[in-house]
Amino acid sequence: MTDRNEIQKDLEQKLAKGETALNKLKAKMEEAGDDASQEMKDAVAAAERTLDKGKGKLNAMAEATDEEFEKMWADTKDAWQDMSAGVERGWNKLSDRVKSFFA
């Protein structure tokens, strides 16, 4: 059996890192006020949805029995990589203007 506690801790750390980055982006948008474009607002909204999805998955895994956890982890490994890749693709699609704003 995979070490459940290590997996959950790792996922919690990844979600916390994502939440910290998202909070920084939100703060920059607040500073920008009316200068924040719709593209920036859409990017933040998409990041929030992805983060919420990850938190939901982690909560479900935390409540699962050991047997259910093993199955969920097998399914989640690929989904987690897909979700991370999706975030990366979303970032890459943002314009250079938006990226420089967040830098």
Protein Blocks (a to p, Z undefined) as FASTA:
>chain_A
ZZfklmmmmmmmmmmmmmmmmmmmmmmmmmnmmmpcfklmmmmmmmmmmmmmmmmmmmmm
mmpcfklmmmmmmmmmmmmmmmmmmmmmmmmmpcfklmmmmZZ
